[in-house]
Amino acid sequence: MTDHEVVIGLEVHSQLLTRSKMYCSCSSDYQDAGPNTVVCEVCMGMPGVLPVVNRRAVELVIATGLALDCTISENTKFDRKNYPYPDLMKGYQISQYDEPVALGGRLGVEVDGHETTIGITRVHLEEDTARLLHRDGPNGGYSLLDVNRAGVPLMEIVSEPDIRSPEEARSYLTTLHTILRYIGVSTANMEEGSFRCDANISIRPVGDEELGTKVEVKNMNSFRSVYNALRFESERQTRLAAEGGRIVQETRGWVDERGVTVSQRIKEGVDDYRYFPEPDLPPIVIERGWIEEVHGRLPELPTARRSRYIDDYGLSDYDARLLTASKATADFFEAALLSRPLEGEALEKAAKSVGNWVLGELARLLNTSGESVDQARFEPGQLMELLELVDAGTLSTGMARTVFEEMFETGAPPKRIAEERGLVQISDADAVQPAVVEAVSDNPGPVADYLAGKEVAMKFLVGQVMKITRGKANPQLVAEMLKDKLESMR
């Protein structure tokens, strides 16, 4: 039905990088802990306990709001969101309703070269719930409850219903994911559950302003799952409308193995949650000075950094995007490049070379080892030292790769590795001359071919000289000397 359009809004929950939980002093690091070991009376929802707000969590939400161009509220408060579920020991969740920390932001995304802006409705704070583990048993299924996750600071970022396709939704998520990691507010690790997404999706006739009946989709644990679930659901709703069926407001779960969404429950409305102000927590005043302090600590964001790499370093948009996709990678690249006082064409040439090595050899070795770039054993400036050895003709590109692999493993300086392994390239013409003479005298056929105009024979002869010198001769010098030698034989 081309006369209908898809309308999508996303709710992203991201655990915050704090040392303690949202309302108590328990550690927020629970991933490797035994079940129900990182808990206290507050986490367990015991009667009579009093929560205390984690200041650092509020600060991280302020930082996120600023990064998303939101307005930071001068006054914010916490509310009780009431609903009965086994993973919520208190029977309610301490969240924010009508006075969140941040309001009215925006996020630019790009799909197939087309840029658009997605509105941000709000960014607010709440506590995470416990974790239910479902098991199959001989007498039927049962569930286990692990309270360790309960109370971990959780930030919710709610978008406006501005997204018009699963592709836009995926781009929005990946862009937001990168920003949260850049500003250091969350690990945003989907596999560990620290970055989770629920989607509200509906369809409406093209041109209508009124929103259709929305369906909430849950259980999506990867960017791919979000894309596939939204594509399936948009097709399901469109088909249902075409057949004259009725779309029901409900919560549906994504079943990745089957590639379908299934009905879970009729969707609650706001009234069902019976929000009211949290009586045990006072309202918070966010002073302008605090906002300015947080703003001053924000790093350069990915989009601005990408533009600067293109303008200042002459990089292509493609390379700039790859280098700035990860803050750690961008930091490493820039630390290497700026380890030398370069400017103008020299700076642009070095930027291209450093970028190629970071995106090529370094990325390959990191992928093989399973390590991250911030775990590199060598200093960024040592990469520039290696490239200077190549530019000086001391090392060939092949030798440099060998040296780089040992740098990656040991952290040793490239010059020392090259000397210890005898990998210094021969750039002295007198030292190369005997190998040139030997290659010419031992290969009369290729020599005759070259003299007859077959340029391809030169590659063979260069290879012979490199073989004789065990790959240590400077290939460019070898080619020049061979050409002079052969031309003198005409």
N, C-alpha and C positions, 0 to 999 in steps of 0.2 A: 504494500500500500504506500505508494510514493506521496500520497496526500497527507500522510502523518509524519510527525517528527518525534524523535526520542528526546526526552528531558531527563538529565541525570544530575544528582547532587551526591557528593561523597562526604562521609564522616570518617576521618582518620583518627585513630587512637594511637598515641605514641608514648611509651614509657620514658620518663625523664631521667637524666643522668645525675642522680643525687646519691649521697652516701646512705641516707636513711629514708624510711618510708614517709608517706605524706603526712600522717598525723601521729606518729610515734617514733621512737628512737631505734626501732629494729632496722637491721641492714636491708637495703634494697637489692643486694646481690644474693639472689636465691637460686640461680640457675643450677649450681652444682651441689646444693644442699639437700640433705635427706628430707623426705616429706614431713611437713608440719614441725620443722626444727627452727625456722626463722620467724618466730611468732611471739606475741605477748598478749596481755589481756585486751589491749586496744584492737589488735588484729583479729582476735577471736570474738570481738563484740560482747565482752563480758558486761554485766550490769554495773553501772556506777562509774565506768571509766570515762576520762575526759580527753578528747583529741587536742593536739597542738599543731598549728599550721607550720609546715616546712617552708621557711623563708626562701631557701634556694630554689624550690620548685616554682614559687611565684615569680622569681627573677627569670627563670628559664622561659616561662610563658610570656613574660614581658619581652624578652629577646626575640622569641618567635613572632610575636605580634609586630614588633618593629621590622623584622625581616620581611614580613608579608604586608607591609605598608598599612597596618591597622592603626586605629586610634586606641590608645591605652586609657582605660577607665581610671578616673581619679578615685572612684570609690567602687569597691567590689566586695561581694559577700559570698558565703557558701549556703547551700540549701540541701535539704534531704529529699532524695528521689526514692520514693517508696515502691518496692515491688518484691513479691515473695519468690525467692529462687534459692536452691540449695547452696550456691556459691556465694551467697550474701548473708553472712552470719547474723548481722544486725537486723535484717529485714528491710534495710534501706541503704542507699549509697550516698555518701557526702559528695555532692557535686556542685555545680553552679547553674542557675536557671536564668534569672532576668538581669543579673549584673555581673557578666563575665569579665575577665581581665582585659580582653582585647575584642574590638568590634570593627567591622567594615573595612576589610583589607582587599587585596587582589594579588593574583599570581599570573604572570604571563607564561603561556605554554606554546609549543609549536608542534604541528602535525603536518608532515609532507610539505614543509616549506611555508605553510600558512600559520601566521601567528594570531593568537587570540588571548583575551584576558578573562580569567575566571574569578568571579567575586568570592571573597572570603566573608562569610556571615559572622563568625565568631571564633575565638580561641579561648577555651576555658579549662579549668583544673578540676580534677576529681581523683578518686582513689580506684585502683584496680580491684578486681574481685578475686576470690579464690579460684582454684582450678579444679574442674571436674574431669576425672579420667574414667572413661567408659570401658567396661570389660565384658567379655562373654564368659559365661560359666556353664557348668553342666545342667543347672536348673534355671537357666535364663540369664539375661544380662543384668549387670549391676554397675554402680558407679562408686569411685573412690574420691575423697575430697582432700586436696592438698591446699592448706591455708597460706603457704609461704608467699604466694603472689599477692594476697589480700593486703591492701593498703599501700602498694607501690604507687608513687606519683604517676598519674596518667593525664596526659594533655589531649584534649579533643579539638580537632580543627574541622570546622563545618563549612563546606563550600555552599555558595549559592547554586540554584538549579540552572547553571549556565552551560553545562557540558552537554554536547549534542551528539556524541558518538562514543563507542567503546575506545576508539583510538585516542580521542581527546582525554578520556578518563585515565588511560594508561600514561599519557604524557604528563597530565596533572600530577599523578602519583609519583612518577619518577623524578619530576622537577622538585616537588615538595620534599621527597626523600633526600635528594642531594642537598637541599638547603638546610634541613634539620641536622644532617651530618656536618655540614660546613660550619654552622654556628655552634656545634658541640653540645646541643641540648639533649640528644638521644643517640643511641647506637643505631636506631632505626633498623634493627635486624629482624626481618620478617620471619625467618626460620625459628627464632627464639621467642617470637610473639611480641617484640617491643615496638613493632610497627604494624598496625592492623587496620583493615578498611571494611566499612559497611557502605552499601550503596543504596540510594533511593532512586528508583527508575520508574518512569511513566511514559505514556505516549499521548499526543494530542494532534488534532488537525493542524496542518501548517497554516500559520497566520493567527491562530487562537492565542490569546494571552493567558487564559485560565488553564491552570495545571490539571492534568488528568489524575486518575486514581493511582497513587504511588504504591509500589511494592518495595519492601526493604530486602536486600539480599545480603546474607551473612556467610561465614565459613570460607572466605577467600583468603588463602595464605601465600599468595605470590602475585606479582604483577600480571603474569600470564593468566592466573585464575580469575583475576578481576576482569581482564579483557574478555576471556571466554564466557564467563558468567553473564556479563552485561550483553554480550552479543546474543547469547542464547535467550536471555530474558526479553530483549527488545524484539527478537523474532517471535517469541511465544506470545507476547502481548499484541503485536501487530496481527498475527494470525488469528488470535482470539477475537480481536475487534472486527476483522474481516468476515468472520463466521457469525457475527452478531452476538457473541458471548459477552459476559460481564466480567470485567477485571475487578478483583476483590482486593481491598487494602489488607495486606498480610505480610508476614515475615517468611521468606523462603530461604532455604539453605542450598549452597552450591555443593554438588556431589561431583568431585573432580574425576573420579574413576569412570563415571557414566556420562559426564559432560552435560548434566542437566541441573536445573533448580527444582527443589521439592518443597511443598508447603510445610511449614513448621507450626505456625500459630497465627491467629488473627492479630493484626498489628494493634498495639496499644496506642491510645491518643495521649496528649499531654495531661489531660484531666485524670487519666488512670494512674499516673505517677504521684498524684497528690503532693506536689511540691510545696514545701514551706521552709522559711528560713531556718538554718541550723542554729538551735538555741545555745549550743555549747561553744560556738566560735564567733568572736566579734567581727564586725565588718573591717575591711582593710583599706586604709588610705594610701594610695600610691602617689607619692610626692613627685613633682616635676624633676627635682634633683636626682632622684633614684632612677627615673626613666632616662635622663641624660647620661648618667653613669653607665647604665647597661648599654645604651646606644654607642657610647664611646669605646666599648670593648668588642663590638661586633666586627667580625672580619669582613674583608671585601667579598661580596656575594658572587656566585658563579657567573651570572650574566655580565656583571661589570668587569669581572676579571677576564672573561673571554673577549670582550670588546677591547680591553687594554692590550691583550696579547696580540690581537690583530693589528691595532693601531701602532703600538710601540715596538713590537718585535717582528712585524711583517709576516706573521703566521697565517695560514689559510684558516677559514672558518672551521673546516673539518678537524684540523689538528688542534686548534684552540679549544674546540668542544671536547675532544678526547682528553686533553691535558687538564681541563678544569672540571671534568666529571667527578673527580675525587679531590678533596682539599689536600690530602697527603701527597698525591701525585703532583698537583700544581705547586705545592710548597717545595717539593724535591726539585722539580724542574727549575723553578725560579732561583732556588738556592745555588744550584749548579751553575746556571747561566750568569748570575750576578757575582759569582766568586772571582770574576775577572773584570777589570775596568774597561768595558767595551762600549762602543757607541756606533751609530750610523750603520753602514753596510756590514761592518765586522760583527756588530751585535745581531743583526738579522741573520747573517750566515751562521753564527754560533747557535742562535735560537732554533733554527731549522735542524741543525745537526744534533743538538742536545735533545730536542723533541723527538727526533727519529730514534735515538738510542733509548730514551725513556719509554716510548710507546712500543718499541721493537724488542731489543735484547733484554732490557730490564723487566718489561712486562712478561716476556717469555719465561725468564728465570723465576719470577715471583709466582707465576701460575704453576710451574712445575713443582716448586718447593711448598706451595700453599701458604706462603708468607705474605705480609703486606709491606708496602713501600716504606712505612715508618719503622720497619724492623731491619732495614738495610744495614749491613755491617760496615760499609764504607761511607765516607763523607761525600756529600753531593759534589764538592769541589774536585774530588778525585776523578769524577767523570770528565770534567773539563781538562784535567791533566792528561788523561788518556787520549782525548781528542787532539790535544796539542801535539802529542807524540805522533799521531797519525798525520796531522797537517805538516809536521816537520819532516816526514818521510822516515822517521825512526821505526814506525810500525806500519805494516800493511793492515788493511781492514780485517783480513782473516786473523792476523796475529792479535789485533786489538780485541776481537771477540774472545779469543783464548784467554787473554789477559783479564778481560772483563769478567769472565766466568770465575776465575780465581779470586778476583777482587770481591765478587759477590759472596764467595764461600768463606774467605778469610779476612777481608777488610784491609789487606795489605796494599801499599801504594803501587800504582801501575808501573812506574819506572823500575822499582825494585823487582817486581815480578818478571818483567821483560828481561832484565839483566840476568836474574837467577836461572831463567829457563832458556836463555840464549835465543830470545825471539827478536833481537834487534835487527831491523831491516838494513840491507846493504845498499847504500846510496852513493857509494864511491865508484866512479866509472872505472878506475884502474883495477878495483877488486872484481868488478863484474866482467871486464873485458875477456879474461880467459874462458869463461863460460859461454860468451857470445861466439867466440872463435870455434869452440868445440861443437856447439849446436849447429853452426853453419857447415862445418866440415863433415859432420856425421849425418847430415840430412840433405844430400844433393837433390833428391826429388822435390821436396817442398821448396828448396831454394830456387830450382828451375821453375816451379809453378809460380812463385812470387814474381820472378823476373819476366814471366810470360803474362803478367797482369792479373794473376789470381790473388787478390788481397787476403782471402781467407787463410792462405798459407802462413801469413804473418802470425796469426793467433797460435798456430801449431808451434812455430819456432819460439815464440815467447814462452809457451808452455814448457818447451824443452830446456830453455835457460832456467826457468823457475825450478824445474826438476833437478837440474844439475846443482843449483844453489840451495836446494832443499827449501824452496819457498821464501828465502830470505832476501832475494834481490828485489829492488824497487821495480814493480812492473812497468811503470811509466818510463823509467830510465832504460830498462831492458828494451822496450819497443823503439825508443829513439836510437839506441845504439845499434840495434839490428837493422833498422832502416838505413842508417848511415853506412853500415857495413855492406848491405846488399846493393845499395845504389852505387857504391864504389866498384861493384863487380859488373856493372852493365857495360 
